[in-house]
């Protein structure tokens, strides 16, 4: 059995043959952190002003009211 380089638990030799040096649990943790970093980078490239926090806590960026005002005609 192969030994995980992160947690030192044993895992399948077939997984090692595929090139993985970590168990499934440690591999999942690594994969999630890589995915989150890539998503953050992609979002920064798509919308750099939003990713930098430039619009954070700012009001009315679209120029529209947050709640549309509807005039009702009818009985009072």
Number of C-alpha atoms within 10 A of each C-alpha: 11 18 16 20 13 12 11 11 13 13 17 15 14 11 15 16 10 8 9 17 18 23 21 14 12 15 14 12 10 12 12 11 11 12 11 11 12 12 12 13 13 13 14 14 12 11 10 13 13 13 16 10 10 10 12 10 7 8 11 10 9 7 7 9 10 10 6 7 7 6 6 7 6 5 4 4
